[in-house]
Amino acid sequence: MKTYKGKFTPVNKDKYAGDYTKIQYRSLWERHVMKWCDENSQVVAWNSEEVIIPYLCETDKRVHRYFMDFLIKYKDGRTVLVEVKPYAQTLPPKTGQGRARRTVIKEVTTYVKNHSKWKEAEKYTAARGWEFVIWTEKELTAMGIMPKPLKKLKPLKPPKRRKKV
């Protein structure tokens, strides 16, 4: 899977709660969210990777730092911390025959690490009266943040040959 990274420059610099010259996206999904936050009239302030939450990771029992993808403040007073993740990474990994052991171990470790982060993010937001949400491609598409994927077209069938008369 190809990842897209780059720098984002907001049009509405005053809405960005941080240093707008250092905004980085690590996926096209994140870039879509940045553009949405910048243009959305209901968003009064936002930032990316400016909120850092310490968490104890269940995989190695050490404290790490969780850089939240987004903090979004809305006109209605809500403050939401957003994690952008592929839907597949929000589900328990599949185990079983036919799967490489190394792949399964990596997926299980990532899943446990993510859940350690998310558990701490829930506590962090609850203590402040905020919300914590995970936006996958499903939410991003449903909210109109990300364009709907194009349907795969079926290949054309070759034309039937006509019999010579």
TORPA-4810 file (N, C-alpha, C, O; in nm, 3 decimals):
<nodes>
NODE_1_0.085_-0.117_0.000_0.000_0.000_0.000_0.090_0.124_0.000_0.181_0.135_0.082_M
NODE_2_0.064_0.214_-0.089_0.142_0.336_-0.099_0.089_0.438_0.002_-0.032_0.458_0.014_K
NODE_3_0.181_0.502_0.074_0.140_0.606_0.168_0.175_0.741_0.108_0.270_0.754_0.031_T
NODE_4_0.099_0.839_0.145_0.121_0.974_0.096_0.154_1.062_0.215_0.081_1.066_0.314_Y
NODE_5_0.264_1.133_0.205_0.305_1.224_0.311_0.332_1.360_0.249_0.369_1.370_0.132_K
NODE_6_0.312_1.464_0.327_0.339_1.596_0.274_0.307_1.703_0.375_0.272_1.676_0.489_G
NODE_7_0.321_1.824_0.330_0.297_1.943_0.410_0.163_2.003_0.370_0.130_2.008_0.251_K
NODE_8_0.088_2.049_0.468_-0.042_2.110_0.442_-0.036_2.257_0.482_0.009_2.290_0.592_F
NODE_9_-0.082_2.344_0.395_-0.089_2.487_0.426_-0.236_2.528_0.427_-0.301_2.527_0.323_T
NODE_10_-0.288_2.564_0.544_-0.430_2.601_0.550_-0.457_2.737_0.486_-0.371_2.825_0.485_P
NODE_11_-0.576_2.751_0.432_-0.622_2.879_0.379_-0.659_2.970_0.496_-0.626_3.088_0.498_V
NODE_12_-0.728_2.911_0.595_-0.773_2.984_0.714_-0.673_2.961_0.828_-0.699_2.884_0.921_N
NODE_13_-0.562_3.027_0.820_-0.453_3.008_0.915_-0.493_3.038_1.059_-0.440_2.978_1.152_K
NODE_14_-0.585_3.132_1.076_-0.629_3.169_1.211_-0.707_3.058_1.281_-0.719_3.059_1.404_D
NODE_15_-0.761_2.963_1.206_-0.833_2.850_1.266_-0.739_2.744_1.321_-0.779_2.663_1.405_K
NODE_16_-0.615_2.743_1.275_-0.523_2.639_1.318_-0.467_2.673_1.457_-0.407_2.779_1.475_Y
NODE_17_-0.487_2.584_1.553_-0.442_2.605_1.691_-0.303_2.546_1.708_-0.286_2.440_1.768_A
NODE_18_-0.205_2.615_1.656_-0.067_2.570_1.661_0.013_2.641_1.554_-0.029_2.744_1.501_G
NODE_19_0.129_2.586_1.522_0.215_2.646_1.420_0.172_2.594_1.283_0.204_2.480_1.246_D
NODE_20_0.101_2.677_1.207_0.047_2.632_1.078_0.156_2.606_0.974_0.127_2.549_0.869_Y
NODE_21_0.279_2.646_1.000_0.388_2.622_0.903_0.446_2.481_0.917_0.529_2.439_0.835_T
NODE_22_0.403_2.408_1.019_0.460_2.274_1.045_0.357_2.162_1.035_0.377_2.055_1.093_K
NODE_23_0.248_2.185_0.963_0.143_2.083_0.952_0.187_1.976_0.852_0.217_2.007_0.736_I
NODE_24_0.191_1.852_0.898_0.229_1.739_0.813_0.115_1.638_0.808_0.052_1.609_0.910_Q
NODE_25_0.088_1.585_0.691_-0.007_1.474_0.682_0.072_1.348_0.648_0.173_1.352_0.579_Y
NODE_26_0.021_1.235_0.700_0.089_1.107_0.681_0.007_1.011_0.595_0.044_0.895_0.575_R
NODE_27_-0.105_1.061_0.546_-0.189_0.983_0.454_-0.280_1.079_0.380_-0.300_1.193_0.423_S
NODE_28_-0.334_1.034_0.270_-0.432_1.117_0.197_-0.558_1.137_0.281_-0.624_1.240_0.270_L
NODE_29_-0.590_1.039_0.363_-0.708_1.052_0.449_-0.689_1.168_0.545_-0.780_1.249_0.565_W
NODE_30_-0.569_1.178_0.604_-0.541_1.290_0.694_-0.546_1.422_0.618_-0.595_1.522_0.670_E
NODE_31_-0.495_1.423_0.497_-0.499_1.546_0.416_-0.644_1.588_0.390_-0.676_1.707_0.396_R
NODE_32_-0.730_1.492_0.361_-0.873_1.522_0.340_-0.934_1.584_0.467_-1.011_1.679_0.458_H
NODE_33_-0.899_1.529_0.584_-0.952_1.582_0.710_-0.902_1.725_0.732_-0.978_1.811_0.775_V
NODE_34_-0.775_1.749_0.702_-0.719_1.884_0.718_-0.792_1.985_0.631_-0.827_2.094_0.676_M
NODE_35_-0.815_1.948_0.508_-0.887_2.037_0.414_-1.029_2.061_0.465_-1.079_2.173_0.458_K
NODE_36_-1.093_1.956_0.514_-1.229_1.965_0.566_-1.234_2.059_0.687_-1.322_2.145_0.695_W
NODE_37_-1.140_2.041_0.780_-1.135_2.128_0.899_-1.112_2.273_0.859_-1.175_2.364_0.912_C
NODE_38_-1.022_2.294_0.764_-0.987_2.429_0.720_-1.107_2.499_0.656_-1.125_2.620_0.675_D
NODE_39_-1.187_2.426_0.581_-1.297_2.485_0.505_-1.432_2.482_0.576_-1.522_2.558_0.539_E
NODE_40_-1.448_2.398_0.676_-1.577_2.378_0.741_-1.611_2.495_0.833_-1.535_2.526_0.925_N
NODE_41_-1.724_2.558_0.810_-1.764_2.674_0.890_-1.803_2.635_1.033_-1.806_2.721_1.121_S
NODE_42_-1.834_2.507_1.057_-1.869_2.461_1.192_-1.746_2.438_1.279_-1.757_2.428_1.401_Q
NODE_43_-1.627_2.429_1.216_-1.502_2.409_1.288_-1.443_2.547_1.318_-1.415_2.625_1.227_V
NODE_44_-1.425_2.576_1.447_-1.369_2.707_1.485_-1.219_2.700_1.510_-1.149_2.801_1.497_V
NODE_45_-1.169_2.582_1.546_-1.025_2.563_1.567_-0.992_2.416_1.550_-1.074_2.328_1.576_A
NODE_46_-0.870_2.391_1.507_-0.825_2.253_1.491_-0.673_2.250_1.492_-0.606_2.351_1.471_W
NODE_47_-0.619_2.129_1.519_-0.476_2.109_1.504_-0.448_1.963_1.476_-0.535_1.878_1.489_N
NODE_48_-0.326_1.936_1.438_-0.285_1.800_1.403_-0.155_1.766_1.475_-0.055_1.836_1.463_S
NODE_49_-0.160_1.657_1.550_-0.045_1.605_1.625_0.013_1.706_1.724_0.133_1.706_1.750_E
NODE_50_-0.073_1.791_1.778_-0.031_1.889_1.878_-0.068_1.840_2.019_-0.007_1.883_2.117_E
NODE_51_-0.166_1.749_2.029_-0.205_1.692_2.158_-0.128_1.562_2.176_-0.136_1.472_2.092_V
NODE_52_-0.055_1.552_2.287_0.027_1.434_2.314_-0.022_1.370_2.443_-0.027_1.436_2.547_I
NODE_53_-0.058_1.242_2.437_-0.111_1.171_2.552_-0.014_1.059_2.590_0.012_0.971_2.508_I
NODE_54_0.040_1.060_2.714_0.123_0.947_2.755_0.034_0.824_2.779_-0.078_0.837_2.830_P
NODE_55_0.084_0.707_2.743_0.007_0.584_2.765_0.100_0.468_2.795_0.216_0.466_2.752_Y
NODE_56_0.049_0.372_2.870_0.123_0.250_2.900_0.084_0.147_2.796_-0.032_0.108_2.787_L
NODE_57_0.181_0.103_2.717_0.152_0.006_2.612_0.151_-0.135_2.671_0.244_-0.174_2.742_C
NODE_58_0.047_-0.209_2.641_0.033_-0.345_2.692_0.132_-0.443_2.628_0.153_-0.552_2.682_E
NODE_59_0.192_-0.406_2.516_0.284_-0.499_2.449_0.421_-0.505_2.517_0.483_-0.611_2.523_T
NODE_60_0.468_-0.389_2.569_0.602_-0.388_2.630_0.604_-0.332_2.772_0.709_-0.322_2.834_D
NODE_61_0.485_-0.296_2.824_0.470_-0.243_2.960_0.554_-0.117_2.984_0.600_-0.093_3.095_K
NODE_62_0.573_-0.038_2.879_0.648_0.088_2.889_0.557_0.204_2.854_0.457_0.188_2.784_R
NODE_63_0.593_0.322_2.904_0.516_0.443_2.875_0.566_0.500_2.743_0.686_0.513_2.720_V
NODE_64_0.471_0.534_2.656_0.499_0.593_2.525_0.419_0.721_2.513_0.341_0.755_2.602_H
NODE_65_0.438_0.793_2.401_0.363_0.916_2.375_0.273_0.895_2.253_0.319_0.850_2.148_R
NODE_66_0.147_0.927_2.270_0.046_0.913_2.164_0.018_1.052_2.108_-0.036_1.138_2.178_Y
NODE_67_0.056_1.074_1.983_0.030_1.200_1.915_-0.105_1.188_1.846_-0.119_1.116_1.747_F
NODE_68_-0.204_1.260_1.898_-0.339_1.253_1.841_-0.338_1.310_1.700_-0.275_1.413_1.674_M
NODE_69_-0.409_1.243_1.610_-0.415_1.292_1.472_-0.475_1.431_1.466_-0.420_1.521_1.402_D
NODE_70_-0.588_1.451_1.534_-0.656_1.580_1.527_-0.726_1.616_1.656_-0.779_1.530_1.727_F
NODE_71_-0.725_1.745_1.686_-0.813_1.806_1.785_-0.901_1.901_1.706_-0.851_1.986_1.632_L
NODE_72_-1.032_1.886_1.721_-1.125_1.971_1.647_-1.223_2.035_1.746_-1.287_1.966_1.825_I
NODE_73_-1.232_2.169_1.740_-1.329_2.243_1.821_-1.437_2.296_1.729_-1.410_2.360_1.627_K
NODE_74_-1.563_2.267_1.768_-1.677_2.306_1.686_-1.745_2.430_1.743_-1.728_2.465_1.860_Y
NODE_75_-1.823_2.496_1.657_-1.901_2.614_1.695_-1.994_2.586_1.813_-2.016_2.673_1.898_K
NODE_76_-2.048_2.465_1.818_-2.145_2.431_1.924_-2.078_2.403_2.059_-2.146_2.368_2.155_D
NODE_77_-1.944_2.419_2.066_-1.874_2.403_2.193_-1.806_2.267_2.213_-1.727_2.250_2.306_G
NODE_78_-1.838_2.173_2.127_-1.777_2.041_2.141_-1.628_2.045_2.104_-1.587_2.120_2.015_R
NODE_79_-1.549_1.963_2.174_-1.410_1.942_2.139_-1.393_1.792_2.120_-1.431_1.712_2.206_T
NODE_80_-1.335_1.755_2.007_-1.322_1.614_1.971_-1.177_1.583_1.935_-1.115_1.655_1.858_V
NODE_81_-1.125_1.473_1.991_-0.996_1.420_1.948_-1.025_1.310_1.848_-1.107_1.222_1.874_L
NODE_82_-0.958_1.316_1.734_-0.987_1.223_1.625_-0.862_1.142_1.589_-0.753_1.197_1.573_V
NODE_83_-0.881_1.013_1.578_-0.778_0.922_1.526_-0.827_0.875_1.390_-0.941_0.830_1.377_E
NODE_84_-0.743_0.886_1.288_-0.778_0.839_1.153_-0.706_0.707_1.130_-0.584_0.700_1.134_V
NODE_85_-0.784_0.601_1.106_-0.728_0.467_1.090_-0.805_0.390_0.985_-0.925_0.411_0.969_K
NODE_86_-0.739_0.300_0.914_-0.813_0.210_0.826_-0.906_0.121_0.909_-0.870_0.077_1.018_P
NODE_87_-1.024_0.096_0.858_-1.123_0.015_0.929_-1.066_-0.119_0.971_-1.093_-0.166_1.082_Y
NODE_88_-0.987_-0.180_0.885_-0.929_-0.312_0.914_-0.845_-0.310_1.042_-0.835_-0.412_1.110_A
NODE_89_-0.784_-0.197_1.074_-0.700_-0.189_1.193_-0.780_-0.166_1.321_-0.723_-0.164_1.430_Q
NODE_90_-0.910_-0.150_1.309_-0.995_-0.134_1.427_-1.056_-0.269_1.468_-1.120_-0.279_1.573_T
NODE_91_-1.035_-0.370_1.388_-1.090_-0.503_1.415_-0.981_-0.596_1.468_-0.864_-0.579_1.435_L
NODE_92_-1.020_-0.694_1.551_-0.919_-0.791_1.595_-0.861_-0.863_1.474_-0.934_-0.895_1.380_P
NODE_93_-0.729_-0.889_1.475_-0.668_-0.956_1.360_-0.717_-1.099_1.345_-0.751_-1.166_1.443_P
NODE_94_-0.720_-1.143_1.222_-0.761_-1.280_1.194_-0.641_-1.372_1.217_-0.529_-1.343_1.175_K
NODE_95_-0.668_-1.480_1.282_-0.564_-1.581_1.304_-0.611_-1.709_1.239_-0.726_-1.720_1.196_T
NODE_96_-0.523_-1.804_1.231_-0.564_-1.932_1.176_-0.470_-1.983_1.071_-0.367_-1.923_1.039_G
NODE_97_-0.508_-2.094_1.019_-0.423_-2.161_0.921_-0.411_-2.080_0.793_-0.503_-2.010_0.752_Q
NODE_98_-0.294_-2.093_0.733_-0.270_-2.027_0.606_-0.215_-1.887_0.620_-0.184_-1.822_0.520_G
NODE_99_-0.203_-1.838_0.742_-0.148_-1.704_0.764_-0.008_-1.717_0.821_0.019_-1.799_0.908_R
NODE_100_0.080_-1.636_0.770_0.218_-1.640_0.816_0.224_-1.596_0.963_0.160_-1.498_1.001_A
NODE_101_0.300_-1.668_1.041_0.312_-1.640_1.185_0.361_-1.496_1.208_0.309_-1.426_1.296_R
NODE_102_0.459_-1.454_1.132_0.515_-1.319_1.148_0.409_-1.212_1.123_0.403_-1.112_1.195_R
NODE_103_0.324_-1.233_1.023_0.217_-1.139_0.991_0.117_-1.131_1.105_0.075_-1.023_1.145_T
NODE_104_0.077_-1.247_1.157_-0.020_-1.251_1.265_0.036_-1.181_1.390_-0.035_-1.104_1.455_V
NODE_105_0.162_-1.207_1.423_0.223_-1.144_1.540_0.226_-0.993_1.524_0.196_-0.920_1.618_I
NODE_106_0.264_-0.946_1.405_0.269_-0.801_1.380_0.130_-0.739_1.394_0.116_-0.633_1.456_K
NODE_107_0.028_-0.802_1.337_-0.107_-0.750_1.343_-0.162_-0.749_1.485_-0.228_-0.653_1.526_E
NODE_108_-0.135_-0.854_1.561_-0.182_-0.862_1.700_-0.113_-0.754_1.783_-0.178_-0.686_1.863_V
NODE_109_0.018_-0.738_1.765_0.092_-0.636_1.839_0.039_-0.496_1.808_0.020_-0.416_1.899_T
NODE_110_0.015_-0.467_1.681_-0.039_-0.337_1.641_-0.177_-0.314_1.702_-0.207_-0.205_1.750_T
NODE_111_-0.260_-0.416_1.699_-0.395_-0.407_1.753_-0.391_-0.377_1.904_-0.464_-0.290_1.952_Y
NODE_112_-0.307_-0.449_1.977_-0.296_-0.429_2.122_-0.240_-0.289_2.152_-0.288_-0.221_2.242_V
NODE_113_-0.140_-0.248_2.076_-0.082_-0.114_2.095_-0.187_-0.005_2.070_-0.199_0.089_2.148_K
NODE_114_-0.263_-0.019_1.960_-0.369_0.078_1.930_-0.472_0.084_2.042_-0.515_0.192_2.081_N
NODE_115_-0.510_-0.031_2.094_-0.609_-0.032_2.202_-0.554_0.030_2.330_-0.630_0.091_2.406_H
NODE_116_-0.426_0.016_2.355_-0.364_0.083_2.470_-0.375_0.234_2.453_-0.407_0.306_2.548_S
NODE_117_-0.348_0.283_2.333_-0.359_0.427_2.303_-0.502_0.475_2.319_-0.529_0.576_2.384_K
NODE_118_-0.595_0.401_2.259_-0.734_0.443_2.258_-0.795_0.443_2.398_-0.877_0.529_2.430_W
NODE_119_-0.756_0.348_2.481_-0.805_0.342_2.618_-0.761_0.468_2.694_-0.840_0.528_2.767_K
NODE_120_-0.637_0.508_2.676_-0.586_0.628_2.743_-0.649_0.755_2.685_-0.676_0.850_2.759_E
NODE_121_-0.673_0.756_2.553_-0.738_0.871_2.490_-0.881_0.888_2.545_-0.927_1.000_2.564_A
NODE_122_-0.949_0.778_2.569_-1.085_0.783_2.627_-1.081_0.847_2.766_-1.165_0.932_2.798_E
NODE_123_-0.984_0.808_2.848_-0.970_0.866_2.983_-0.937_1.015_2.974_-0.995_1.097_3.045_K
NODE_124_-0.845_1.048_2.886_-0.798_1.186_2.868_-0.914_1.278_2.828_-0.930_1.386_2.884_Y
NODE_125_-0.992_1.234_2.732_-1.103_1.317_2.684_-1.216_1.324_2.787_-1.276_1.430_2.806_T
NODE_126_-1.246_1.213_2.852_-1.353_1.211_2.952_-1.322_1.308_3.066_-1.411_1.376_3.117_A
NODE_127_-1.195_1.315_3.106_-1.155_1.404_3.215_-1.173_1.551_3.178_-1.181_1.637_3.266_A
NODE_128_-1.179_1.581_3.049_-1.191_1.720_3.002_-1.329_1.753_2.946_-1.355_1.867_2.906_R
NODE_129_-1.418_1.655_2.943_-1.551_1.677_2.886_-1.550_1.678_2.734_-1.639_1.736_2.672_G
NODE_130_-1.450_1.616_2.676_-1.435_1.608_2.531_-1.482_1.471_2.482_-1.526_1.388_2.561_W
NODE_131_-1.471_1.449_2.351_-1.503_1.319_2.290_-1.377_1.265_2.223_-1.291_1.341_2.180_E
NODE_132_-1.368_1.134_2.215_-1.264_1.067_2.137_-1.334_0.981_2.034_-1.422_0.902_2.067_F
NODE_133_-1.295_0.997_1.907_-1.356_0.918_1.800_-1.247_0.865_1.706_-1.139_0.922_1.693_V
NODE_134_-1.281_0.755_1.643_-1.193_0.698_1.540_-1.268_0.711_1.409_-1.379_0.660_1.395_I
NODE_135_-1.207_0.779_1.313_-1.265_0.792_1.180_-1.192_0.699_1.086_-1.071_0.712_1.064_W
NODE_136_-1.267_0.605_1.030_-1.212_0.514_0.929_-1.259_0.563_0.792_-1.327_0.665_0.782_T
NODE_137_-1.222_0.491_0.690_-1.267_0.528_0.556_-1.419_0.532_0.547_-1.476_0.606_0.467_E
NODE_138_-1.487_0.450_0.630_-1.633_0.448_0.629_-1.690_0.582_0.678_-1.778_0.640_0.613_K
NODE_139_-1.641_0.630_0.791_-1.689_0.759_0.844_-1.649_0.874_0.753_-1.729_0.964_0.727_E
NODE_140_-1.525_0.871_0.704_-1.477_0.979_0.618_-1.562_0.992_0.491_-1.590_1.103_0.445_L
NODE_141_-1.601_0.880_0.435_-1.685_0.881_0.315_-1.827_0.926_0.349_-1.885_1.008_0.278_T
NODE_142_-1.883_0.871_0.459_-2.020_0.905_0.498_-2.033_1.054_0.532_-2.137_1.114_0.506_A
NODE_143_-1.928_1.112_0.589_-1.932_1.254_0.627_-1.901_1.346_0.509_-1.914_1.468_0.520_M
NODE_144_-1.862_1.289_0.396_-1.829_1.368_0.279_-1.689_1.426_0.284_-1.654_1.511_0.202_G
NODE_145_-1.609_1.380_0.379_-1.471_1.429_0.392_-1.385_1.368_0.283_-1.298_1.434_0.226_I
NODE_146_-1.410_1.243_0.255_-1.333_1.171_0.154_-1.427_1.135_0.039_-1.540_1.094_0.062_M
NODE_147_-1.379_1.149_-0.084_-1.467_1.113_-0.196_-1.498_0.964_-0.196_-1.418_0.882_-0.150_P
NODE_148_-1.616_0.931_-0.247_-1.654_0.790_-0.256_-1.561_0.720_-0.354_-1.527_0.775_-0.458_K
NODE_149_-1.520_0.596_-0.318_-1.432_0.525_-0.410_-1.505_0.491_-0.540_-1.625_0.464_-0.541_P
NODE_150_-1.431_0.495_-0.647_-1.489_0.460_-0.776_-1.516_0.312_-0.781_-1.437_0.231_-0.731_L
NODE_151_-1.627_0.275_-0.841_-1.658_0.133_-0.856_-1.563_0.076_-0.960_-1.531_0.139_-1.060_K
NODE_152_-1.521_-0.045_-0.932_-1.434_-0.110_-1.030_-1.518_-0.149_-1.150_-1.624_-0.209_-1.138_K
NODE_153_-1.467_-0.114_-1.265_-1.538_-0.145_-1.388_-1.503_-0.285_-1.434_-1.389_-0.331_-1.420_L
NODE_154_-1.602_-0.350_-1.489_-1.577_-0.483_-1.544_-1.507_-0.467_-1.678_-1.537_-0.375_-1.754_K
NODE_155_-1.413_-0.556_-1.706_-1.346_-0.544_-1.836_-1.445_-0.566_-1.950_-1.539_-0.644_-1.939_P
NODE_156_-1.421_-0.497_-2.058_-1.507_-0.513_-2.175_-1.486_-0.650_-2.238_-1.375_-0.703_-2.242_L
NODE_157_-1.596_-0.703_-2.285_-1.585_-0.830_-2.357_-1.544_-0.800_-2.500_-1.588_-0.702_-2.559_K
NODE_158_-1.459_-0.885_-2.554_-1.421_-0.860_-2.694_-1.544_-0.873_-2.784_-1.634_-0.953_-2.755_P
NODE_159_-1.549_-0.795_-2.892_-1.665_-0.803_-2.982_-1.672_-0.941_-3.048_-1.571_-1.006_-3.075_P
NODE_160_-1.796_-0.984_-3.073_-1.814_-1.114_-3.141_-1.776_-1.099_-3.285_-1.807_-0.998_-3.348_K
NODE_161_-1.711_-1.196_-3.337_-1.674_-1.192_-3.478_-1.795_-1.227_-3.564_-1.874_-1.316_-3.533_R
NODE_162_-1.805_-1.154_-3.670_-1.916_-1.179_-3.762_-1.870_-1.282_-3.864_-1.756_-1.283_-3.910_R
NODE_163_-1.962_-1.365_-3.896_-1.931_-1.467_-3.998_-1.938_-1.403_-4.134_-2.027_-1.323_-4.164_K
NODE_164_-1.841_-1.439_-4.215_-1.842_-1.387_-4.353_-1.950_-1.456_-4.431_-1.974_-1.576_-4.416_K
NODE_165_-2.016_-1.378_-4.514_-2.125_-1.433_-4.594_-2.080_-1.462_-4.733_-2.159_-1.509_-4.815_V
</nodes>
